[in-house]
Amino acid sequence: MAEPGVPGGASEELDLPCGRTVRAYDLDLGVREFDCSCGESHAVVMDIHPLSRFVPEFMVDILRQTVDTADDFDEFTTAHLMGMIREEFPEEIVSADLSDDGHVGYALVWVADIDSRRLHEIAVELLVELMEHAVSHAEDGTAMGEFEKQMQEFDVAAFVEEYRAERNLETEHDTAI
């Protein structure tokens, strides 16, 4: 068997949950989703995509300040978020580590069996759960009640719709707000 990271190796192709295969080299840095020959759209996330792809910068700053990481990353990153998603949906997410391959421009890539909008919703839902967990450990007893009250009014689908419209995620030239 060829070595991962070597052209012709195992990491060059990703076996998608739909049964199709995609070459990592065909996923350029700007792609967020692609239409598969299976008839469905698959979300694509790369480690170089900023967390602000999913939530506003102020929230990214809060996550980085409050979440301690126990790995090689200095702060909470897209890789951590995708790890959370993959843990929740192991059958729907495939990934490849191309960190030894300098030709693709990224180190890690994830491809989902769902479209980018649904993946965005899942990302926001999991980040809200993470924040809820963090607030539950706060010394301020009123913080949890206030957080729960705000979350009752929070509509994930509406947030994602508005955020995607503001960020113009329909093209590879999206920018943070």
Buried (B, 14 or more C-beta within 10 A) or exposed (E): EEEBBEEEBBBBBBEBBBEBEBEBEEBEEEBBBBEBEEEBBBBBBBBEBBBBBBBBEEBBEBBBEEBEEEEEEEBBBBBBBBBBBBEEBEEBBBBBBBBEBEEBEBBBBBBBBBBBBBBBBBBBBBBBEBBEEBBEEEEEEEBBEEBEEEBEEEEBEEBBBEBBEEBEBEEEEBEEE
